[in-house]
Amino acid sequence: MTAKQFASAGDLADRAVSFTEIGPDLWAFTAEGDPNSGVIIGDDCVMVIEAQATPRLASKVIEKVRSVTDKPITHLVLTHYHAVRVLGASAYGAQQVIMSEKARSMVAERGQEDWDSEFARFPRLFQGHESIPGLTWPTTTFNDRMTVYLGNRRVDLIFLGRAHTAGDIVVYVPDANVMFTGDIVEYKSACYCGDGHYHDWPATLERIRRFQLDSIAPGRGDALVGPEMVNSALDSTADFLRSSYSPAARVALRGGSLKEAWDAVRETCDPKFSDFAIYEHCLPFNVARAYDEALDIDTPRIWTAERDRRMWDALQS
């Protein structure tokens, strides 16, 4: 059998962008399974959630913002440290760039390795990478909770628990009961779990569910408008996590190999999720992390471009 092309290296087709209003002056920028961004329009200024991978991609978000408001973009919130989310930050000229304290520490610990790794995995998302000035550092950090006022509009930034990474935050707009979840929640897209915490993630999803939200802008996939769609995405995300972790953990705990874990996860996940965006891309990284976590490796090992290839080739051969 011919090995599959590495990660998303062969995915070069442009994606159609959608810009969906998910509450009063709240917008979700989505692109058929590519990383989403969010927009919150306040009384006198704008907050953007997620920068995109490059300034060139960020300009597409800015173009959509300018189609609905001419207020200045003053705040940029980054829900976690991954390169495809943060390296376009310079395009916005925001006065404040906000991350959790933990996410900032992960930029310091593994930001450059993550950039190099993701650049090889997602070449299409890094078109125009020459204009990235360097790693993205926040101007402002917090631990558990922070409130930002855009005029009178209140925006709560909250750490609800480890999930996609150790430093994920959500962005909640109480006047509209709408949340921007980053990659904690996905819709018809695989969860990337290579830097995740399988044991903690389901409880974090349930804390989101307790908000009884009217809409969610997920990390990838269509905007989730209405409680039925919100709950469906929470259920599907939880099922994906369970289906990815349990078969791998059983293999790891009986002393089986990573390749055996890969086969077991495919048997469970392929029938349910093979049509999800970036499914084939994520699966090897998810299996590797599930295997490690089952063996009580609590902190995800740092992915490097070299480690990516070695693991991919071993599983796909």
C-alpha positions as CSV (number, residue, x, y, z in Angstrom):
1,M,0.0,0.0,0.0
2,T,1.3,3.5,-0.9
3,A,1.8,5.7,2.1
4,K,-0.6,8.7,2.3
5,Q,0.9,12.1,1.6
6,F,2.1,13.7,4.7
7,A,-0.5,15.5,6.8
8,S,-2.1,18.2,4.6
9,A,0.8,18.6,2.3
10,G,-1.3,17.6,-0.7
11,D,-4.3,19.9,0.3
12,L,-3.8,22.9,-2.0
13,A,-7.3,23.8,-2.9
14,D,-8.6,27.2,-1.8
15,R,-11.6,27.2,0.6
16,A,-14.7,29.2,0.3
17,V,-15.0,31.7,3.1
18,S,-18.3,32.3,5.0
19,F,-19.0,35.2,7.3
20,T,-22.0,34.4,9.5
21,E,-23.7,36.6,12.1
22,I,-24.2,34.4,15.2
23,G,-25.6,37.1,17.5
24,P,-26.0,40.9,17.5
25,D,-22.8,42.3,16.1
26,L,-21.1,38.9,16.5
27,W,-19.6,37.1,13.5
28,A,-17.9,33.8,12.7
29,F,-15.4,33.7,9.9
30,T,-15.3,30.1,8.6
31,A,-13.7,28.4,5.6
32,E,-14.8,24.8,5.0
33,G,-12.8,23.2,7.8
34,D,-9.9,25.6,7.9
35,P,-9.2,27.5,11.1
36,N,-12.0,29.9,12.1
37,S,-11.8,33.4,13.4
38,G,-14.4,35.4,15.4
39,V,-15.4,39.0,15.5
40,I,-17.1,41.0,18.3
41,I,-18.2,44.5,17.6
42,G,-18.4,46.8,20.6
43,D,-19.6,50.3,21.0
44,D,-16.5,51.9,19.7
45,C,-14.1,49.2,18.8
46,V,-13.7,45.6,17.6
47,M,-12.2,42.4,19.1
48,V,-11.0,39.6,16.8
49,I,-10.6,36.1,18.1
50,E,-7.8,34.0,16.4
51,A,-5.3,35.7,14.1
52,Q,-5.0,33.1,11.3
53,A,-1.6,31.6,10.2
54,T,-0.2,34.5,8.3
55,P,-0.8,38.3,7.8
56,R,-2.0,37.4,4.3
57,L,-4.8,35.2,5.7
58,A,-5.5,37.7,8.4
59,S,-6.2,40.3,5.7
60,K,-9.2,38.1,4.6
61,V,-10.6,38.4,8.1
62,I,-10.0,42.2,8.1
63,E,-11.7,42.5,4.8
64,K,-14.8,40.8,6.2
65,V,-14.7,43.0,9.3
66,R,-14.6,46.1,7.1
67,S,-17.7,44.9,5.3
68,V,-19.8,45.3,8.5
69,T,-18.0,48.0,10.5
70,D,-15.4,50.8,10.3
71,K,-14.6,50.7,14.0
72,P,-11.0,50.1,14.8
73,I,-9.7,46.6,15.7
74,T,-8.2,47.2,19.2
75,H,-8.2,43.7,20.7
76,L,-6.9,40.4,19.4
77,V,-7.7,37.3,21.6
78,L,-5.8,34.0,20.9
79,T,-7.4,31.0,22.5
80,H,-4.2,29.0,22.4
81,Y,-0.6,29.0,21.1
82,H,-0.8,27.0,17.8
83,A,0.9,28.6,14.8
84,V,-2.1,28.4,12.5
85,R,-4.0,30.5,15.0
86,V,-1.5,33.2,16.0
87,L,1.2,34.0,13.4
88,G,-1.0,36.4,11.5
89,A,-1.4,38.7,14.5
90,S,0.8,41.6,13.2
91,A,-1.8,42.4,10.5
92,Y,-4.4,43.7,12.9
93,G,-2.4,46.4,14.7
94,A,-4.3,45.6,17.8
95,Q,-3.5,47.6,21.0
96,Q,-3.9,44.4,23.1
97,V,-3.1,40.9,22.2
98,I,-4.5,38.6,24.9
99,M,-3.6,34.9,25.7
100,S,-3.8,32.9,28.9
101,E,-0.7,32.9,30.9
102,K,-0.3,29.1,30.2
103,A,-0.6,29.7,26.4
104,R,2.1,32.3,26.6
105,S,4.4,29.9,28.5
106,M,3.8,27.3,25.7
107,V,4.9,29.9,23.1
108,A,8.1,30.2,25.1
109,E,8.5,26.4,25.5
110,R,7.5,25.1,22.1
111,G,6.3,28.0,19.9
112,Q,9.2,27.8,17.3
113,E,9.0,24.0,17.1
114,D,5.2,24.2,16.6
115,W,5.7,26.8,13.8
116,D,8.2,24.6,12.0
117,S,6.0,21.6,12.5
118,E,2.8,23.2,11.3
119,F,4.5,24.9,8.3
120,A,5.4,21.4,7.0
121,R,1.9,20.0,7.8
122,F,-0.2,22.8,6.3
123,P,1.7,24.5,3.4
124,R,-1.5,26.0,2.0
125,L,-2.2,27.9,5.2
126,F,1.2,29.4,5.2
127,Q,1.1,31.1,1.9
128,G,2.7,34.5,2.4
129,H,4.7,33.2,5.4
130,E,7.6,35.6,4.5
131,S,5.6,38.4,6.0
132,I,5.4,36.8,9.5
133,P,7.6,39.0,11.7
134,G,8.3,36.2,14.3
135,L,6.6,34.4,17.1
136,T,3.4,36.1,18.4
137,W,3.7,37.3,22.0
138,P,0.7,38.6,24.0
139,T,0.7,42.1,25.6
140,T,-1.7,40.8,28.2
141,T,-2.2,37.5,30.0
142,F,-4.4,36.1,32.7
143,N,-4.9,32.8,34.6
144,D,-8.6,31.9,35.2
145,R,-10.7,34.7,34.1
146,M,-10.5,38.2,32.6
147,T,-13.2,40.7,31.5
148,V,-12.7,43.2,28.7
149,Y,-15.2,46.0,28.0
150,L,-15.6,47.2,24.5
151,G,-17.4,50.4,25.5
152,N,-20.4,49.0,27.5
153,R,-20.2,45.5,25.9
154,R,-18.7,43.0,28.3
155,V,-16.6,40.1,27.0
156,D,-15.5,37.4,29.4
157,L,-12.3,35.4,28.7
158,I,-12.4,32.2,30.7
159,F,-10.1,29.2,31.3
160,L,-12.6,26.3,31.7
161,G,-10.1,23.4,31.8
162,R,-7.5,21.7,29.7
163,A,-8.7,20.4,26.3
164,H,-7.1,20.9,22.9
165,T,-4.1,22.3,24.7
166,A,-3.2,23.0,28.4
167,G,-3.9,26.7,27.9
168,D,-7.2,26.9,26.0
169,I,-9.6,29.8,26.8
170,V,-13.1,30.5,25.6
171,V,-14.6,34.0,24.8
172,Y,-18.1,34.5,26.1
173,V,-20.4,37.4,25.3
174,P,-23.1,37.4,28.0
175,D,-25.5,39.9,26.4
176,A,-26.0,37.5,23.5
177,N,-25.2,34.2,25.3
178,V,-22.7,33.4,22.5
179,M,-19.3,31.7,22.9
180,F,-16.2,31.5,20.8
181,T,-14.6,28.2,21.8
182,G,-11.5,27.8,19.7
183,D,-10.6,24.2,19.1
184,I,-12.2,22.9,22.2
185,V,-15.3,22.4,20.0
186,E,-15.3,21.3,16.3
187,Y,-18.1,20.8,13.8
188,K,-17.7,18.1,11.2
189,S,-14.0,18.5,11.6
190,A,-11.6,16.1,13.3
191,C,-10.3,17.3,16.7
192,Y,-6.5,17.7,16.7
193,C,-5.4,16.0,19.9
194,G,-1.7,15.9,19.4
195,D,-1.1,18.5,22.1
196,G,-4.4,17.7,24.0
197,H,-5.5,16.3,27.3
198,Y,-8.0,13.5,26.6
199,H,-8.8,13.0,30.3
200,D,-9.7,16.6,30.9
201,W,-11.3,17.6,27.6
202,P,-14.8,15.9,28.1
203,A,-15.3,17.8,31.4
204,T,-14.3,21.0,29.7
205,L,-17.0,20.4,27.1
206,E,-19.6,19.8,29.8
207,R,-18.7,23.2,31.4
208,I,-19.4,24.8,28.1
209,R,-22.7,22.9,27.8
210,R,-23.8,24.3,31.2
211,F,-23.8,27.8,29.7
212,Q,-26.9,26.7,27.6
213,L,-25.6,28.8,24.8
214,D,-27.6,30.2,21.9
215,S,-24.7,30.0,19.5
216,I,-21.0,28.9,19.2
217,A,-18.3,29.8,16.8
218,P,-16.2,26.5,16.9
219,G,-12.5,26.2,16.0
220,R,-13.3,24.6,12.7
221,G,-16.5,24.0,10.8
222,D,-19.7,25.9,10.3
223,A,-21.0,28.4,12.9
224,L,-23.4,26.6,15.4
225,V,-26.5,28.7,15.6
226,G,-29.3,27.5,18.0
227,P,-29.2,25.2,21.0
228,E,-29.8,22.1,18.9
229,M,-26.8,22.6,16.7
230,V,-24.7,23.7,19.7
231,N,-25.5,20.5,21.6
232,S,-25.0,18.3,18.5
233,A,-21.5,19.6,18.1
234,L,-20.7,19.1,21.8
235,D,-21.9,15.5,21.6
236,S,-20.0,14.9,18.4
237,T,-16.8,16.4,19.7
238,A,-17.1,14.2,22.9
239,D,-17.7,11.1,20.8
240,F,-14.7,11.8,18.6
241,L,-12.5,12.1,21.7
242,R,-13.9,8.9,23.3
243,S,-13.5,7.0,20.0
244,S,-9.9,8.2,19.5
245,Y,-8.7,7.6,23.1
246,S,-10.3,4.4,24.3
247,P,-9.0,1.9,21.6
248,A,-5.5,3.4,21.8
249,A,-5.5,3.3,25.6
250,R,-6.5,-0.4,25.7
251,V,-3.6,-1.3,23.4
252,A,-1.1,0.8,25.3
253,L,-2.1,-0.6,28.7
254,R,-1.7,-4.2,27.6
255,G,1.8,-3.4,26.2
256,G,0.8,-3.3,22.5
257,S,2.6,-1.2,19.9
258,L,1.7,2.3,18.6
259,K,1.0,0.6,15.2
260,E,-1.5,-1.7,16.9
261,A,-3.1,1.3,18.6
262,W,-3.4,3.0,15.2
263,D,-5.2,0.0,13.8
264,A,-7.6,-0.1,16.7
265,V,-8.4,3.6,16.5
266,R,-9.0,3.4,12.8
267,E,-11.4,0.5,13.2
268,T,-13.5,2.6,15.6
269,C,-13.2,6.0,14.0
270,D,-13.2,5.4,10.3
271,P,-16.8,4.4,10.0
272,K,-17.9,7.5,12.0
273,F,-15.5,10.3,11.1
274,S,-13.7,9.6,7.9
275,D,-15.6,12.3,6.1
276,F,-14.7,15.0,8.6
277,A,-12.3,17.8,7.6
278,I,-8.6,17.1,8.4
279,Y,-9.4,13.6,9.6
280,E,-6.5,11.8,7.9
281,H,-4.2,14.7,8.9
282,C,-5.1,14.5,12.6
283,L,-5.3,10.8,13.2
284,P,-1.6,9.8,13.6
285,F,-1.0,12.6,16.0
286,N,-4.1,11.8,17.9
287,V,-3.2,8.2,18.3
288,A,0.4,9.0,19.4
289,R,-1.0,11.4,22.1
290,A,-3.6,8.9,23.3
291,Y,-1.0,6.2,23.6
292,D,1.2,8.5,25.6
293,E,-1.6,9.8,27.9
294,A,-2.7,6.2,28.6
295,L,0.8,5.6,29.9
296,D,0.6,8.7,32.2
297,I,2.6,11.1,30.1
298,D,0.7,14.1,31.3
299,T,2.5,16.8,29.3
300,P,2.3,16.3,25.6
301,R,5.7,15.8,24.0
302,I,6.9,18.6,21.8
303,W,6.2,17.9,18.1
304,T,9.0,18.9,15.8
305,A,9.1,18.6,12.0
306,E,11.5,15.6,12.4
307,R,9.3,13.9,14.9
308,D,6.2,14.5,12.8
309,R,7.7,12.7,9.8
310,R,9.2,9.8,11.8
311,M,5.9,9.1,13.4
312,W,3.9,9.5,10.2
313,D,6.1,7.2,8.2
314,A,6.0,4.5,11.0
315,L,2.2,4.5,11.1
316,Q,1.5,4.9,7.4
317,S,4.0,2.3,6.1
